[in-house]
Amino acid sequence: ETAAEGRLSLVVLTSLPPVAALLFFLLNPLYMMKLFEDPIGHYMLGVGILLQLIGYVIIRKIIDIKV
């Protein structure tokens, strides 16, 4: 995998969940509002954001390997 492919993977994998959430919200706002209204939804959003950040950092480290 080249560095360009790694960067593209980084962009796609980190932008896909927010884009999907936005599309779900536009298609069915009541379904998505449960995440923002319910305390368990807040926890789920927090865990999801944390895991996204961890994945971002891991992919960045994979891409930045010095040879």
Buried (B, 14 or more C-beta within 10 A) or exposed (E): EEEEEBEEBBEEEBEEBEEEBEEEBEEEEEEBEEBEEEEEBEEEEEEBEEEBEEBEEEBEEEBEEEE
